[in-house]
Amino acid sequence: MMHAQTPDSPKDRELLRRYLLDTLSASARRRVAARLAESAEWRQALDAERNALEVFDQLEDRPPMQDLTAAVMERVRAHNVDAETKTLPPRAAWRRAAVYAAVALVVAGLIVPFLIVRREEQRRQAAVHRMKQLGVAFKMYANDHREYYPPLTPYEDVWMFDVAALYPDYLTDLTVLVNPRLANADQLHRELEALAGRQPPDWERITRIAAQSYTYLPYVVRDEREAQALAKARAKAPPSEYNADTLQAGDVTLRRVREGIERFFITDINNPAAANVGQSEIPVLFENIEQVRQRKHKNANVLYMDGHVECLAYGPYPSGDFPITEGVADAFAQPQE
């Protein structure tokens, strides 16, 4: 619960920071907005948090020192006493310096974790924006190609759309193919910029770079069983059959993603919103799960057919959210570089 007076508690300050970062739930955001509307103290605190975030954004993006305590104490020992403590007895001067060091450590302990979380959230939001751009490109391509989404790449071991089919008519900036959450995102970004300027383009290399970031689903899959069936069916099919209207995998019939495909999965024909619900449940692109496994924040963005993006938790099914599950990761494993 938020306090009725001033936002002095750490919990209230955290609410304000999350309000600025837009990471609150809708209901919590409404509660904070109501408090801001009725309290000048809350508005002043919000301004203070906003100013702090602006300062954080100007800091260099590098990991904190491994041993912050040792670094601070070394600084204290180097200077021992400053101008303010030169007149104090040695023991009193050291005590005051130790207090300053303790304060510095407390401040660092509060700021560094928050800064790390903020930068991770910024990268995740940047990834969401890029995936939505790809979603728009898919829709534009479908509009000109009998409602079909882009074909799967011809490279047998890569789960990625055919980049050459979209560039440059529907996808003008190849760097959107790089997930900002990757540890080597900057390196891949520079490589793609260089590749985009070469003639003829090295489409296989471009596609493999994109596959480090994302996994593309050219067929409708709604659970782990269908995802695993798709992976097995593709492994047996020649590249010429990768983009057939339907793909048979045992007793599972998989249908190519295209506008209107959701009609095949509507169970309530009397529900006028059924088509929209259908598209919102069909994933077409998600972050490479092998990369997700290697990072601290084990969640991944998923682009759905209707163009919205969700951040889902990774794990074994059913605790993991489909398609960000261990079973899907194993089925769509892509070569790592």
C-alpha positions in Angstrom: 0.0 0.0 0.0 1.2 3.5 -0.8 1.3 6.0 2.1 -1.2 8.8 2.2 1.4 11.5 2.9 4.8 11.7 1.4 6.6 8.9 -0.5 9.4 8.4 1.9 9.6 4.6 2.1 11.8 2.6 -0.2 8.8 0.8 -1.5 7.2 4.1 -2.6 10.4 5.2 -4.3 10.5 1.9 -6.1 6.9 2.4 -7.3 7.9 5.8 -8.7 10.9 4.3 -10.5 8.8 1.5 -12.0 6.2 4.1 -13.0 8.8 6.0 -15.0 10.1 2.7 -16.5 6.6 1.6 -17.4 7.0 -1.8 -15.7 4.0 -1.6 -13.4 0.8 -3.5 -13.8 -2.1 -1.5 -15.1 -3.8 -1.4 -11.7 -0.6 -0.3 -9.9 0.0 2.4 -12.5 -3.5 3.8 -12.0 -2.9 3.9 -8.2 0.4 5.8 -8.7 -1.2 8.2 -11.1 -4.0 8.9 -8.6 -1.5 9.7 -5.9 0.5 12.0 -8.2 -2.7 13.8 -9.1 -3.5 14.6 -5.4 -0.1 15.0 -3.8 2.5 17.7 -4.6 5.1 15.7 -2.5 4.6 12.7 -4.8 5.0 14.9 -7.9 8.3 16.3 -6.4 9.5 12.8 -5.7 8.7 11.7 -9.2 10.7 14.6 -10.6 13.7 13.6 -8.4 13.5 10.0 -9.6 13.3 11.2 -13.2 16.4 13.4 -12.8 18.2 10.4 -11.3 17.3 8.3 -14.2 18.6 10.9 -16.6 22.0 10.9 -14.8 22.1 7.1 -14.9 21.5 7.1 -18.7 24.7 9.2 -19.1 26.9 6.7 -17.3 29.1 4.4 -19.3 27.6 1.0 -20.0 30.2 -1.2 -18.2 29.9 -3.8 -15.5 30.6 -2.6 -11.9 33.9 -3.3 -10.3 34.2 -6.9 -9.0 35.3 -5.8 -5.5 33.7 -2.5 -4.8 34.5 -2.7 -1.1 38.2 -3.1 -1.7 38.2 -0.3 -4.2 36.6 2.2 -1.9 38.7 1.2 1.1 41.9 1.5 -1.1 40.8 5.1 -1.9 40.3 5.8 1.8 43.7 4.4 2.6 45.3 6.4 -0.2 44.0 9.7 1.1 43.7 8.6 4.7 42.5 12.1 5.8 41.1 14.9 3.6 41.2 18.6 4.2 38.3 18.3 6.6 40.0 15.6 8.8 43.6 16.8 8.8 43.1 18.5 12.1 41.5 15.5 13.7 43.5 12.9 15.7 44.5 9.9 13.5 42.0 7.5 15.0 39.1 10.0 14.7 40.2 10.8 11.1 40.2 7.1 10.2 36.8 6.6 11.8 35.3 9.4 9.8 36.9 8.1 6.6 35.5 4.7 7.3 32.0 6.2 7.8 32.4 7.9 4.4 33.4 4.6 2.8 30.4 2.8 4.4 28.0 5.5 3.0 29.6 5.1 -0.4 29.1 1.3 -0.3 25.5 1.7 0.7 24.8 4.1 -2.1 26.6 1.9 -4.6 24.6 -1.1 -3.4 21.4 0.7 -4.1 22.3 2.3 -7.4 24.2 -0.5 -9.2 21.4 -3.2 -9.1 18.8 -0.6 -10.1 21.0 0.6 -13.0 21.5 -3.0 -14.2 17.8 -3.7 -14.1 17.0 -0.4 -15.9 19.4 -1.2 -18.7 18.0 -4.7 -19.1 14.5 -3.3 -19.3 15.7 -0.7 -21.9 17.2 -3.5 -24.0 14.0 -5.6 -23.7 11.9 -2.7 -24.8 14.2 -2.1 -27.8 13.8 -5.8 -28.7 10.0 -5.4 -28.5 10.2 -2.4 -30.9 12.3 -4.3 -33.4 10.1 -7.4 -33.3 7.0 -5.2 -33.9 8.8 -3.8 -37.0 9.3 -7.3 -38.2 5.6 -8.0 -37.6 4.6 -5.0 -39.8 7.0 -6.3 -42.5 5.3 -9.7 -42.3 1.9 -8.2 -42.8 3.0 -6.1 -45.7 4.6 -9.1 -47.4 1.4 -11.1 -46.9 -0.7 -8.4 -48.5 1.3 -8.8 -51.7 1.7 -12.6 -51.6 -1.7 -14.2 -51.5 -1.9 -13.6 -47.7 1.1 -15.9 -46.9 3.7 -14.9 -44.4 7.4 -14.9 -45.6 8.8 -18.3 -46.6 11.2 -20.2 -44.5 14.9 -19.8 -45.3 16.3 -22.5 -47.7 19.2 -23.2 -45.2 18.3 -26.6 -43.7 19.5 -26.0 -40.2 18.2 -22.5 -39.7 14.7 -21.5 -38.4 14.5 -18.1 -39.9 12.4 -16.4 -42.6 13.9 -15.8 -46.0 15.5 -12.4 -45.5 16.2 -11.9 -49.2 12.4 -12.2 -49.9 11.7 -9.2 -47.7 14.7 -6.9 -48.4 14.5 -4.1 -49.4 10.8 -3.8 -50.3 9.4 -4.7 -46.9 12.5 -4.6 -44.7 14.7 -1.6 -45.4 17.0 -1.8 -42.3 18.7 -5.2 -41.8 19.9 -4.2 -38.3 16.4 -4.9 -36.9 17.4 -8.5 -37.3 19.7 -8.2 -34.3 18.2 -8.6 -30.8 19.5 -5.8 -28.5 19.5 -8.2 -25.6 22.3 -10.3 -27.0 25.7 -10.0 -25.4 27.3 -9.5 -28.8 24.6 -7.3 -30.2 26.9 -4.4 -31.1 29.3 -6.7 -32.9 26.4 -8.3 -35.0 24.9 -4.9 -35.6 28.2 -3.7 -37.2 28.6 -6.9 -39.2 25.1 -6.5 -40.6 25.7 -2.9 -41.6 28.8 -4.0 -43.5 27.0 -6.9 -45.2 24.1 -4.7 -46.3 26.6 -2.6 -48.3 28.1 -5.4 -50.2 26.9 -6.6 -53.7 25.8 -9.3 -54.0 24.7 -9.7 -50.4 25.8 -12.7 -48.5 22.3 -13.9 -47.6 23.3 -17.0 -45.8 25.5 -15.1 -43.4 22.9 -12.4 -42.9 20.3 -15.1 -42.2 22.5 -16.9 -39.8 23.1 -13.7 -37.9 19.3 -13.2 -37.7 18.9 -16.7 -36.4 21.2 -16.0 -33.5 18.5 -13.5 -32.3 15.2 -15.0 -33.3 13.4 -18.2 -34.3 10.7 -18.1 -37.0 7.6 -20.3 -37.2 6.3 -20.6 -40.7 3.5 -23.0 -39.7 0.9 -22.6 -37.0 2.0 -24.4 -33.8 0.1 -24.0 -30.6 1.8 -26.3 -28.1 5.0 -28.3 -27.6 3.6 -31.4 -29.4 2.9 -29.5 -32.6 6.3 -27.7 -32.3 8.2 -30.9 -32.0 6.1 -32.4 -34.9 7.1 -29.4 -37.1 10.8 -29.8 -36.3 10.7 -33.6 -37.2 8.7 -33.0 -40.4 11.1 -30.4 -41.6 14.1 -32.6 -40.9 12.6 -35.2 -43.3 11.4 -32.8 -46.0 13.6 -31.4 -48.8 14.0 -27.6 -49.0 11.5 -27.5 -51.9 8.7 -28.6 -49.5 9.5 -26.2 -46.7 6.8 -23.8 -47.6 3.9 -26.1 -48.7 0.4 -25.1 -47.7 0.3 -28.0 -45.2 2.9 -30.2 -43.7 2.0 -33.7 -42.4 3.8 -34.9 -39.3 2.4 -38.2 -38.2 -1.1 -37.6 -37.1 -0.5 -33.8 -36.9 -1.5 -31.6 -39.9 0.4 -28.3 -39.8 -0.8 -25.3 -41.8 1.3 -22.5 -43.3 0.9 -19.1 -41.6 -1.2 -16.8 -43.6 -3.9 -14.2 -43.1 -7.2 -15.9 -42.2 -5.6 -19.1 -41.1 -7.1 -18.5 -37.6 -10.5 -19.5 -39.1 -9.3 -23.1 -39.1 -9.0 -23.0 -35.3 -12.2 -21.2 -34.3 -14.3 -23.4 -32.1 -17.1 -20.9 -31.4 -18.5 -19.5 -34.7 -21.0 -17.4 -32.8 -18.2 -15.3 -31.2 -17.6 -12.3 -33.4 -14.2 -11.7 -31.7 -13.0 -15.2 -32.3 -10.8 -14.3 -35.3 -8.9 -11.6 -33.3 -8.4 -14.0 -30.4 -7.1 -16.6 -32.8 -4.4 -14.4 -34.3 -3.3 -13.2 -30.8 -2.5 -16.8 -29.9 -0.5 -17.8 -32.9 3.3 -17.1 -32.4 5.3 -16.3 -35.5 8.7 -15.2 -34.1 10.4 -15.5 -30.7 13.8 -14.8 -29.2 16.4 -17.6 -29.7 15.9 -19.7 -26.6 19.5 -21.0 -26.5 20.5 -17.4 -26.0 17.8 -17.1 -23.2 19.3 -20.1 -21.4 22.6 -18.3 -21.2 21.5 -15.1 -19.6 20.4 -14.1 -16.1 16.9 -12.9 -17.0 15.4 -16.1 -18.4 12.4 -14.6 -20.3 11.9 -14.0 -23.9 9.8 -11.8 -26.2 7.3 -13.5 -28.5 5.7 -11.9 -31.6 2.2 -13.0 -32.4 0.4 -13.0 -35.7 -1.8 -10.0 -34.7 1.4 -7.9 -34.2 1.5 -7.8 -30.4 4.6 -8.9 -28.4 4.6 -10.6 -25.0 7.4 -11.3 -22.6 7.2 -14.9 -21.4 9.0 -16.9 -18.7 11.4 -19.7 -19.8 11.2 -23.2 -18.2 10.0 -26.7 -18.6 6.4 -27.1 -19.7 3.9 -26.3 -18.2 5.7 -23.9 -15.8 7.4 -22.3 -18.9 5.1 -20.3 -21.1 4.7 -21.8 -24.6 6.6 -21.3 -26.9 9.4 -20.4 -24.4 9.9 -23.9 -23.1 12.7 -26.4 -22.8 10.9 -28.7 -25.3 10.6 -26.0 -27.9 14.2 -25.0 -27.3 15.4 -28.6 -28.0 13.1 -29.0 -31.0 14.3 -25.7 -32.7 17.9 -25.8 -31.6 20.0 -23.7 -34.0 23.8 -23.7 -34.5 25.5 -21.4 -32.1 28.5 -19.3 -33.1 
